[in-house]
Amino acid sequence: MKKTFISLLILLQSTAFAQTKNTPNLIPFVKPIIGTQKMGHTFPGATVPFGMVQLSPDTDTLSYEKDGKYNPDMYRYCAGYQYDDRTIVGFSHTHFSGTGHSDLGDFLIMPTTGALQLNPGTANNPAGGYRSAFSHANELAEPAYYKVKLDDHNITAELTASNRVGFHQYTFPASDQSHIILDLMAGIYNYENKNVWTFVRVENDTLITGYRQTTGWARTRTVYFAMSFSKPFYQYGSQNNSKKEVYRGFWGRFDQAHNFPEMAGRQLRAYFDFKTTEGEKIKIKFALSPVSTEGALLNMRTEIPHWNFEQVKQESQALWNKELSKVTVEMLNADEKINFYTGVYHAFLGPTTYMDVDGSYKGLDQNIHKANGFTNYTTFSLWDTYRALHPLFNVLQPKRNADMVQSMLAHYDQSVHKMLPVWSHYANENWCMIGYHSVPVIADAVMKGNAPFDAMKALEACATTARHKSFDGIGYYMEQGYVPDDKSSSSVSKTLEYAYDDWCIAQMAKKLNRMDLYEEFSKRALNYKNVYDASIGFMRPKLSNGSFKTQFDVLSTHNQGFIEGNAWNYSLYVPHDPAAMIQLMGGDKRFIPHLDSLFTMDLPDKFFAETEDITRDGIIGNYVHGNEPAHHVAYLYNWTTQPWKTQDRIRMILKKMYHPTPDGLGGNDDCGQMSAWYIFSSLGFYPVCPGSEQYSLGSPAVKTASIQLENGKVFTIEAKNQSDKNVYVQKVLLNGKPLTQHYITHSDIMNGGNLVFYMASKPVKK
């Protein structure tokens, strides 16, 4: 039975490869190095679309802890790689893309020559360890392929990957002292006690298996591996740097440091020795599993049953071409085309596959489950990605997005709290950020007809999550209609985001004819009004006694009732009812100048100095594009009498916040959200309110675009008279008929057709 399954999977992989042969080669337009400098927090290494393995270089080994406190320098290394660094420590197999917090960095491998060194050294003294200097001149990063010269060891490193297997190829010089180091101590956001336990088993002279259990952001995380060499090693050993325990058992009767086939401890580094000839290639296949070493071996033997590195690279790049070509665009210049396809690449890095090839995965309850009829995913950074990434998937990746929802529902079933994911990865809920933003992802899928799952069960899960009184101020919110600032931090942000999530539940309930839930959550959706202070024209923290907080600064991001934002940006967060929000704020007469000033005023550095997620690079005036709460704001002019200002602002943001350079992102890419904003806005429309069928129109940056839909239909976009100066839309035709509103619907796209923008250098002000 297992052989039949594996043969079928190989056949499907071969068929997929054959189907991509006629797709355009878009690989040259993707630059994974974009966002690796400053605070983009992307990684340049090898992975496939939504892959479980992200095999990438790490450039330093800073500790999360410094003098007993958080080390702020660590923030630069959320993805393990910083472009400005001049040394590489090694290549690890798991990375987040664009996050503002981190974990992972599992199973670091480093090839070396010369005297064996089993510590990484430091950036200031690289010769004191196994790390190596490198130059960007000798570095190449493409989708599913990474190459670099390790100068200190005279080794060329090449990386590629399948979904669950990292494939290394190291070209050595002639040496009797060639080593492969497996560092099980290394990690991202690492600290002394992060490793709970590691185990390594030498099966034979080419095969190693084991696991690593860590705590941290995910506190009960275990990853299993199988590591296979293309050439037998002639000796091996390990260094156990674990603290001495009072009880050590009776293992001391063995020499465990040399050629001993079992290694166990909290802080392990292993090495494998080879004798190499000039130009000899040693290859490594490194498979991961959330379940067992047997599962890792099955993944390896299924996905890469051979040693042809170039074949894996070609097949994996063919997978990328297949996904990238779901949207074919003509842009004004090559730089913008690179921005666009690198955006698609970053958007399709996650969520990530979380199951073996046979569907087995470890659940939130720490038991082994089987994903029947869907692919199980993890890495749900929902506070970021509900806004544009998951709506983008409902257009470009509907099957995958439906599977992601089923993964969320499986999480709910396994949750002892009976809650949907907040921010989850690797069978863990880490509770990062606010809101219950699985809800808009699920609602968006249901409202857009992409719900091949039990929608009623999903609705119940949403309602149950939203009524969980002990979570993050929800009890107060339900009782008082807002989150009191003296009871729960980030109170205004929570109130606003809960109100929007509640609106999503109401829409789903109405569609499914649960009018009791519709009425309950429609009422809750109005709670945003309870934190609006008309006397100052901003949302403002309210105390449990009903009074507004007196000590309040509308510009500051610190201790003002908001998370990763200030009152200026967050007060505009009512995505489910912009028209009512504008009236609340005084109508067009007051609102338009207010919104204008957001983009033109000066925000001194002191107002965001204590918020590491916000930097000057991501700010235009006081509009913070480098963080998510205001991503919809430029589109709000569409609910006023001056919609042409949306068009101008969108094109300005596209130009200022995205560049085809290592520092080309104005903030963390946040698991693809920043990139999804770019993709939608370049196409000319944006989901201001996920859970609604509407996409608000902007100003397209494409000359033409063609979206190949999974239902077999094609939706095309054309911008006539497109140029850098012609940013204003004169008229819009949908299938030859003039649009009279400032939006299109999801059905318009899914039905296929043609959207034509007529562009000019001056706005239409009627």
C-alpha positions in Angstrom: 0.0 0.0 0.0 2.8 2.4 0.9 4.7 1.6 -2.3 1.6 2.3 -4.3 1.1 5.7 -2.5 4.7 6.7 -3.1 4.6 5.7 -6.8 1.4 7.8 -7.2 2.9 10.8 -5.5 6.0 10.6 -7.8 3.8 10.3 -10.8 1.8 13.4 -9.7 5.1 15.3 -9.2 6.3 14.3 -12.7 2.9 15.3 -14.2 3.1 18.7 -12.4 6.6 19.2 -13.8 5.4 18.3 -17.3 2.5 20.8 -17.1 4.8 23.7 -16.2 7.1 23.3 -19.2 5.0 25.6 -21.3 4.6 28.3 -18.7 6.7 31.6 -19.0 10.0 31.7 -17.2 9.5 34.3 -14.5 12.3 33.2 -12.3 14.6 36.0 -13.5 12.0 38.6 -12.2 12.1 37.2 -8.6 14.9 38.6 -6.3 14.7 36.8 -2.9 17.4 39.2 -1.7 14.8 42.0 -1.6 13.8 42.7 2.0 17.0 41.1 3.6 18.5 44.5 4.6 17.2 46.6 7.4 13.7 45.5 8.6 12.1 43.6 5.8 13.0 40.4 7.6 12.9 38.1 4.6 15.3 35.2 3.9 17.2 34.5 0.6 17.4 30.7 0.8 15.7 27.8 -1.0 12.1 26.8 -0.6 9.1 25.9 -2.8 5.6 27.5 -2.7 4.2 27.0 0.8 7.0 24.6 1.6 7.7 23.0 4.9 11.5 23.5 4.5 13.0 26.9 4.2 16.8 26.2 3.7 18.6 29.5 4.1 21.9 31.0 5.4 22.1 32.5 8.9 24.6 35.3 9.4 24.9 35.6 13.1 24.3 33.8 16.4 23.1 36.5 18.8 21.3 35.5 21.9 17.8 36.7 22.6 18.9 37.4 26.2 21.5 40.0 27.2 22.2 40.9 30.8 19.0 39.1 31.9 16.9 41.1 29.5 15.7 41.1 25.9 18.5 41.9 23.5 17.1 44.5 21.0 19.9 43.7 18.4 18.2 40.3 18.0 15.3 41.9 16.2 17.3 42.3 13.1 17.6 38.6 12.8 14.0 37.5 12.7 14.7 35.7 9.4 18.3 34.6 10.4 19.9 36.7 7.6 21.0 40.3 7.5 22.4 41.6 4.3 24.9 43.9 5.9 26.7 41.0 7.7 29.9 39.7 6.2 30.0 36.2 7.6 27.7 33.1 7.3 27.4 30.8 10.3 25.7 28.0 8.4 22.5 26.9 6.7 19.4 26.0 8.7 16.2 24.5 7.5 13.3 26.5 9.0 12.7 30.3 8.7 9.8 32.7 9.0 9.5 35.3 6.2 9.1 38.9 7.2 7.9 38.5 10.8 8.4 40.9 13.7 9.2 38.1 16.1 10.8 34.8 15.5 11.6 31.2 16.4 12.9 28.3 14.2 16.4 28.1 12.6 16.5 24.4 13.1 19.3 22.0 12.2 22.1 24.3 11.1 24.7 22.7 8.8 28.1 24.1 8.0 30.8 22.6 5.7 34.4 23.4 6.8 38.0 22.5 6.0 41.1 22.5 8.2 41.3 22.0 11.9 37.9 21.0 13.4 36.2 23.9 15.2 32.9 23.2 17.0 31.9 26.7 17.9 30.5 29.3 15.5 32.9 32.1 16.4 31.8 35.7 16.3 31.4 38.4 13.6 34.4 40.2 15.1 36.5 37.0 15.2 35.2 34.6 12.5 38.5 32.7 12.5 37.7 31.7 16.1 35.0 29.3 14.9 33.5 27.5 12.0 31.7 30.5 10.4 33.1 31.9 7.1 33.4 35.2 5.4 31.5 35.7 2.2 30.9 38.3 -0.5 27.7 39.3 -2.1 29.6 39.2 -5.4 29.8 35.4 -5.0 26.2 35.0 -3.9 23.1 34.1 -6.0 19.6 33.9 -4.7 16.7 32.6 -6.9 13.4 30.9 -6.2 14.3 27.3 -4.9 18.1 28.0 -5.3 20.8 29.7 -3.3 24.6 29.7 -4.0 27.5 31.3 -2.1 31.2 30.9 -1.8 32.5 30.3 1.7 35.7 32.2 1.5 37.4 30.9 4.6 36.9 27.3 3.7 37.2 27.6 -0.1 33.8 25.8 -0.4 31.0 26.6 -2.8 27.6 26.0 -1.1 24.5 25.4 -3.2 21.0 24.8 -1.8 17.7 23.7 -3.2 14.6 22.1 -1.7 11.4 20.1 -2.3 8.4 20.7 0.0 9.8 18.7 3.0 13.5 18.1 2.0 16.4 20.5 1.9 19.1 19.5 -0.6 22.6 20.7 0.0 25.5 20.5 -2.5 29.0 21.5 -1.3 32.0 21.6 -3.6 35.1 21.0 -1.6 38.8 21.6 -2.2 41.3 18.8 -1.9 41.7 18.2 1.9 42.2 15.4 4.4 40.3 17.6 6.9 36.9 18.2 5.4 34.0 18.4 7.8 30.2 18.7 7.8 29.0 20.2 11.1 25.5 19.7 12.4 24.8 22.3 15.0 21.8 21.4 17.1 22.4 24.3 19.5 21.8 27.0 16.9 18.5 28.7 16.5 16.8 32.0 15.8 15.7 34.1 18.8 17.9 31.7 20.7 18.8 31.6 24.4 20.4 29.2 26.7 17.4 27.2 27.7 15.5 27.2 24.4 16.6 23.6 23.6 14.5 21.3 25.7 16.1 18.1 24.2 17.9 16.9 21.2 18.6 13.4 20.0 20.8 12.1 17.2 21.1 8.5 16.0 23.8 7.4 13.5 22.0 4.7 11.5 25.0 3.9 9.3 27.9 5.8 7.6 25.5 7.8 5.4 22.2 8.2 7.4 21.5 10.2 10.5 18.1 10.6 12.2 16.9 12.4 15.3 14.8 15.2 16.6 14.9 18.6 18.3 12.5 19.9 20.9 12.4 23.6 21.7 10.5 26.0 23.8 10.0 29.8 23.2 7.4 31.3 21.0 6.1 27.8 20.4 6.6 26.2 23.8 6.1 22.5 23.0 7.7 22.2 19.5 9.3 19.0 18.3 10.8 18.6 14.8 12.1 15.3 13.5 14.7 14.8 10.8 16.5 12.4 8.5 19.9 13.3 7.1 21.5 11.4 4.2 25.0 11.9 2.8 25.9 11.1 -0.8 29.3 9.8 0.4 30.2 7.8 3.6 32.0 9.7 6.3 35.0 7.9 7.7 34.6 9.1 11.3 32.3 11.3 13.3 31.8 12.7 16.8 30.0 15.2 18.9 30.4 17.8 21.6 27.8 18.0 24.4 27.8 21.5 25.8 24.9 20.8 28.1 25.2 21.9 31.7 26.3 19.1 34.1 23.4 17.6 35.9 23.6 16.0 39.4 22.2 12.8 37.9 23.8 11.6 34.7 22.9 7.9 34.6 25.5 5.4 33.6 26.3 6.6 30.1 29.8 7.7 31.3 31.1 4.2 30.7 31.2 5.1 27.0 33.3 7.5 25.0 30.3 9.4 23.6 32.3 12.1 21.9 33.9 9.8 19.2 32.2 7.4 16.8 29.4 6.7 19.3 26.0 6.2 17.4 23.7 7.9 19.9 23.8 11.5 21.0 21.4 13.1 23.5 21.4 16.3 25.4 20.2 19.9 25.4 23.2 21.4 23.7 24.7 19.2 21.0 27.0 19.8 18.0 28.0 16.9 15.8 30.5 16.5 13.0 31.2 14.1 10.2 34.6 13.9 8.6 35.6 13.3 5.0 38.6 13.2 2.8 37.9 15.2 -0.4 39.6 15.7 -3.8 39.7 19.0 -5.6 36.2 19.9 -6.8 34.5 17.0 -5.1 30.8 17.5 -4.4 29.3 16.1 -1.1 25.5 16.3 -1.1 23.1 16.1 1.8 19.4 15.4 1.8 17.8 16.7 5.0 14.1 15.8 5.5 11.8 17.2 8.2 8.7 15.7 9.8 6.3 16.9 12.5 5.7 13.3 13.5 8.7 10.9 13.5 12.0 10.1 12.0 10.2 7.4 10.1 8.0 10.1 8.6 11.1 12.2 7.7 12.6 9.1 5.9 9.3 8.6 4.0 9.3 12.3 3.0 12.9 12.0 1.8 12.4 8.8 -0.2 9.2 10.1 -1.7 10.1 13.6 -2.7 13.8 13.1 -3.6 14.6 9.4 -4.2 17.8 10.2 -6.1 21.0 12.4 -5.9 20.5 14.7 -8.9 20.7 18.2 -7.5 20.1 19.9 -10.8 16.9 17.9 -11.3 15.5 19.0 -7.9 16.4 22.6 -8.7 14.7 22.5 -12.1 11.6 20.8 -10.7 11.3 23.2 -7.8 11.8 26.2 -10.0 9.1 24.8 -12.3 6.8 24.7 -9.3 7.5 28.4 -8.8 7.0 29.2 -12.4 3.6 27.5 -12.3 2.5 29.6 -9.3 4.1 32.9 -10.5 2.4 32.6 -13.8 -1.1 32.7 -12.3 -0.7 36.4 -12.9 1.1 37.6 -16.0 1.8 41.3 -16.1 3.3 44.0 -18.3 4.7 46.8 -16.2 6.2 50.2 -17.1 9.7 49.0 -16.5 11.8 46.0 -15.4 12.2 47.2 -11.8 8.5 47.2 -11.3 8.2 43.8 -12.8 10.8 42.6 -10.3 8.9 44.2 -7.5 5.7 42.5 -8.7 6.9 39.0 -9.0 9.1 39.2 -5.9 5.9 40.2 -4.2 4.1 37.2 -5.6 7.0 35.0 -4.5 6.9 36.4 -0.9 3.1 36.1 -0.8 3.4 32.4 -1.7 6.0 31.4 0.9 3.4 30.8 3.6 1.4 29.6 5.4 3.6 26.5 5.3 2.8 22.8 4.8 2.6 21.0 8.1 2.2 17.3 7.5 4.1 14.3 6.1 3.5 13.0 2.6 1.0 10.5 4.0 -1.0 13.3 5.7 0.2 12.7 9.3 0.9 15.7 11.5 1.1 16.6 15.2 -1.9 18.5 16.4 -2.4 21.3 18.9 -3.3 18.6 21.5 0.2 17.0 20.8 -1.4 13.9 19.4 -0.9 12.5 15.9 -3.7 13.3 13.4 -4.3 12.6 9.7 -5.4 15.4 7.3 -8.1 13.7 5.3 -9.0 15.4 2.1 -7.0 18.6 2.7 -3.4 19.8 3.1 -2.7 20.8 6.7 -0.9 24.2 7.0 0.8 26.1 9.8 2.4 29.6 10.2 -0.7 31.7 10.7 0.3 35.3 11.3 -3.4 36.3 11.2 -3.2 39.9 12.6 -1.2 40.6 9.5 -2.5 38.3 6.8 -6.3 38.5 7.1 -6.1 42.0 5.5 -4.9 41.2 2.0 -2.9 37.9 1.9 -5.9 35.5 2.5 -8.2 37.6 0.2 -5.4 37.3 -2.4 -5.5 33.5 -2.0 -9.2 33.5 -2.5 -8.4 34.9 -6.0 -5.2 33.1 -6.9 -5.1 30.1 -4.5 -8.7 29.3 -3.6 -8.0 25.5 -3.1 -5.1 26.3 -0.8 -7.0 28.9 1.1 -9.9 26.5 1.7 -7.4 24.0 3.1 -5.9 26.7 5.3 -9.4 27.3 6.8 -9.8 23.5 7.3 -6.4 23.6 9.1 -7.8 26.4 11.4 -10.9 24.3 12.1 -8.7 21.3 13.0 -6.8 23.6 15.3 -10.1 24.6 16.9 -11.2 21.0 17.3 -7.9 20.2 19.1 -7.9 23.4 21.2 -8.6 22.8 24.9 -9.7 26.5 24.9 -12.1 25.9 22.0 -10.6 28.9 20.1 -9.5 29.4 16.5 -5.9 30.3 15.8 -4.6 33.7 16.8 -0.9 33.2 15.8 0.0 29.6 15.5 2.9 27.5 14.2 4.2 23.9 14.6 1.3 22.6 16.7 1.4 25.5 19.1 -0.6 28.6 19.7 1.7 31.5 20.7 -1.1 34.1 21.3 0.9 36.8 19.5 -1.0 40.1 18.6 -4.6 40.9 19.2 -8.1 40.1 17.7 -9.5 36.8 16.6 -8.5 37.1 13.0 -9.2 33.6 11.9 -12.7 35.0 11.8 -12.3 37.3 8.8 -10.3 34.7 6.9 -13.1 32.2 7.4 -15.8 34.7 6.7 -14.1 35.9 3.5 -13.9 32.4 2.2 -17.6 31.8 3.0 -18.9 35.1 1.6 -16.9 34.6 -1.6 -18.2 31.1 -2.1 -14.9 29.3 -1.4 -16.1 27.1 1.4 -15.8 23.4 0.6 -16.0 22.7 4.3 -18.8 22.7 7.0 -19.6 26.4 6.9 -22.1 26.1 9.8 -19.5 24.4 12.0 -17.1 27.2 11.0 -19.6 29.8 12.0 -20.1 28.2 15.4 -16.3 28.1 15.9 -16.1 31.8 15.1 -18.9 32.7 17.5 -17.5 30.5 20.3 -14.0 32.1 19.9 -15.6 35.6 20.0 -17.4 34.8 23.2 -14.3 33.6 25.1 -14.5 36.0 28.0 -11.1 35.1 29.6 -9.2 36.0 26.4 -7.6 39.5 26.1 -10.4 41.7 27.4 -13.3 40.0 25.6 -15.3 39.7 28.8 -15.1 43.4 29.4 -15.8 44.1 25.7 -19.0 42.0 25.9 -20.2 43.6 29.1 -19.3 47.2 28.5 -19.1 47.5 24.7 -15.4 48.3 24.7 -12.2 47.1 26.3 -11.4 49.4 29.3 -7.8 50.7 29.2 -7.4 50.2 32.9 -8.2 46.5 32.6 -6.4 45.5 29.4 -3.6 47.1 27.4 -4.0 48.1 23.7 -7.6 48.7 24.6 -8.7 50.8 21.7 -7.0 48.6 19.1 -8.7 45.6 20.6 -12.1 47.3 20.6 -11.8 48.3 17.0 -10.6 45.0 15.8 -13.1 43.0 17.8 -15.9 45.1 16.3 -14.7 44.4 12.7 -14.3 40.7 13.4 -17.8 40.7 14.9 -19.2 42.3 11.7 -17.6 39.4 9.8 -19.4 36.9 12.0 -22.7 38.7 11.4 -22.3 38.6 7.6 -21.5 34.9 7.7 -24.5 34.3 10.0 -26.8 36.2 7.7 -25.7 34.2 4.6 -26.2 30.9 6.6 -29.6 32.1 7.9 -28.5 32.2 11.6 -30.4 35.4 12.3 -29.9 35.0 16.0 -26.1 35.3 15.5 -26.6 38.0 12.9 -28.4 40.2 15.4 -25.9 39.5 18.2 -22.8 40.3 16.3 -24.3 43.1 14.2 -24.8 44.9 17.5 -21.3 44.1 18.7 -19.9 45.4 15.3 -21.0 48.9 16.3 -18.8 49.0 19.4 -16.2 51.0 17.6 -18.4 54.1 18.3 -17.8 53.6 22.0 -14.2 54.6 21.9 -14.6 57.6 19.6 -14.1 61.0 21.3 -15.9 63.6 19.3 -14.3 66.4 21.3 -10.9 65.7 19.7 -11.9 63.7 16.6 -10.0 60.5 17.5 -10.5 57.1 18.9 -9.4 57.3 22.5 -8.8 54.9 25.5 -11.8 54.7 27.8 -11.6 53.6 31.4 -13.9 51.1 33.1 -15.9 53.9 34.7 -16.9 55.2 31.3 -14.6 58.2 31.2 -11.9 58.8 28.6 -8.2 58.6 29.6 -6.9 62.0 30.4 -3.2 61.5 29.7 -3.4 61.0 25.9 -1.1 61.8 23.0 -2.6 61.2 19.5 0.9 60.9 17.9 2.6 58.5 20.4 2.7 54.7 19.8 3.6 53.9 23.5 1.0 53.3 26.2 -1.8 55.1 24.5 -4.3 52.3 24.0 -3.0 51.1 20.6 -0.7 48.3 19.5 2.0 49.1 16.9 0.3 52.3 15.9 -1.0 55.7 17.1 -4.4 57.3 17.3 -3.9 59.0 13.9 -3.6 55.7 12.1 -5.8 53.5 14.2 -8.7 56.0 14.4 -9.3 55.2 10.7 -9.8 51.5 11.4 -13.5 50.8 10.7 -13.1 48.8 7.6 -16.7 47.4 7.8 -18.3 50.8 7.7 -16.1 53.6 6.3 -19.2 55.7 5.4 -20.5 55.7 9.0 -17.0 56.4 10.3 -16.6 59.4 8.0 -19.9 60.8 9.2 -18.9 60.2 12.8 -15.8 62.2 12.2 -17.7 65.2 10.7 -18.3 64.2 7.1 -16.3 65.2 4.1 -15.7 68.7 5.2 -13.7 67.6 8.2 -12.6 64.1 7.2 -10.9 64.9 3.9 -8.5 67.5 5.3 -7.9 65.2 8.2 -7.0 62.3 5.9 -4.9 64.7 3.7 -2.8 65.7 6.7 -2.1 62.1 7.6 0.1 61.9 4.5 1.7 65.3 4.7 2.3 66.0 8.4 5.7 65.4 10.2 6.0 62.6 12.7 9.2 63.1 14.8 11.1 59.9 15.6 10.4 60.2 19.3 6.8 59.2 18.7 7.7 55.7 17.5 11.1 55.2 19.2 9.7 52.6 21.6 8.0 50.5 18.8 10.6 48.4 17.0 8.1 47.3 14.3 7.8 50.9 13.1 10.9 52.6 11.5 11.4 55.8 9.5 11.7 53.7 6.3 8.1 52.7 6.4 6.5 56.2 7.1 5.1 58.8 4.7 4.1 61.8 6.8 2.3 60.1 9.7 1.0 57.3 7.5 2.7 54.1 8.6 2.8 51.8 5.6 5.5 49.6 7.2 2.9 48.3 9.6 -0.6 46.9 8.9 -3.3 48.9 10.8 -3.4 51.6 8.1 -3.0 49.4 5.0 -6.6 50.3 3.9 -6.4 54.0 4.7 -5.4 55.3 1.3 -8.5 53.8 -0.2 -10.9 55.7 2.2 -11.1 58.6 -0.2 -13.4 56.3 -2.2 -16.1 56.9 0.4 -15.8 60.7 0.0 -16.4 63.2 -2.8 -12.7 63.1 -3.7 -11.9 59.5 -4.8 -9.1 60.7 -7.1 -6.9 61.2 -4.0 -7.0 57.4 -3.5 -5.5 57.1 -7.0 -2.7 59.6 -6.3 -1.9 58.2 -2.9 -1.7 54.5 -4.0 0.7 55.2 -6.8 2.8 57.3 -4.5 3.0 54.5 -1.9 3.9 51.9 -4.5 6.8 54.1 -5.6 8.1 55.0 -2.1 7.7 51.8 -0.2 8.8 49.1 -2.7 12.1 48.9 -4.5 14.1 46.0 -6.2 16.9 46.3 -3.7 18.0 44.5 -0.5 16.4 47.3 1.5 13.4 47.5 -0.8 10.7 46.9 1.8 9.5 49.7 4.1 8.9 47.3 6.9 8.5 43.7 7.8 6.9 41.8 5.0 4.8 40.0 7.7 4.3 36.6 6.1 3.4 38.2 2.8 0.9 40.9 3.8 3.1 43.8 2.6 3.6 41.9 -0.7 -0.1 41.2 -1.0 -0.8 44.9 -0.6 1.6 45.6 -3.5 0.0 42.9 -5.7 -3.6 44.1 -5.3 -2.7 47.8 -5.5 -0.6 47.2 -8.7 -3.6 45.4 -10.2 -5.9 48.4 -9.4 -8.1 47.2 -6.6 -7.9 46.2 -2.9 -10.0 44.3 -0.2 -10.6 47.1 2.2 -13.0 44.9 4.1 -12.4 41.1 3.9 -15.7 39.4 4.5 -17.3 41.6 1.9 -17.5 40.8 -1.8 -16.2 44.2 -2.7 -12.7 45.3 -3.8 -12.1 49.1 -3.7 -10.7 50.6 -6.9 -7.4 52.4 -6.9 -4.9 53.3 -9.6 -3.3 50.3 -11.4 0.5 50.3 -11.8 0.3 47.5 -14.4 0.0 48.2 -18.1 -1.8 44.8 -18.6 -2.4 41.9 -16.3 -4.0 38.5 -16.9 -5.2 36.3 -13.9 -5.5 32.6 -14.7 -8.2 31.5 -12.3 -8.5 28.0 -10.9 -12.0 27.6 -12.4 -10.4 27.9 -15.8 -11.5 31.4 -16.5 -9.3 34.4 -17.1 -9.7 37.9 -15.7 -7.7 40.6 -17.5 -6.8 44.2 -16.6 -5.7 46.9 -18.9 -4.6 50.4 -18.1 -4.8 52.6 -21.2 -2.4 55.5 -21.5 -0.4 54.2 -18.5 2.6 56.1 -17.4 4.3 57.4 -14.2 2.5 60.7 -14.6 -0.9 59.3 -15.6 -1.9 58.1 -12.2 -5.5 59.3 -12.3 -8.4 57.2 -13.5 -10.7 58.9 -16.1 -13.2 56.0 -16.4 -13.4 52.3 -15.8 -15.1 49.7 -18.0 -16.0 46.2 -16.8 -16.7 43.9 -19.7 -17.2 47.0 -21.9 -19.7 48.7 -19.6 -18.8 51.8 -17.5 -18.6 51.3 -13.8 -20.6 53.8 -11.7 -19.2 52.8 -8.4 -15.7 52.7 -6.9 -15.5 48.9 -6.5 -15.7 45.6 -8.3 -16.9 42.4 -6.7 -15.3 39.0 -6.2 -17.9 37.5 -8.6 -16.8 40.0 -11.3 -13.3 38.5 -11.1 -14.3 34.8 -10.7 -16.7 35.0 -13.7 -13.8 36.1 -15.9 -13.8 39.2 -18.0 -12.0 42.4 -18.7 -11.4 45.5 -16.6 -10.1 48.5 -18.4 -8.8 51.7 -16.7 -8.4 54.9 -18.8 -5.5 56.9 -17.2 -4.6 60.6 -17.4 -2.3 63.1 -15.6 -5.2 65.1 -14.2 -8.1 63.9 -12.0 -11.8 63.8 -12.8 -13.3 65.9 -10.1 -16.9 65.6 -10.9 
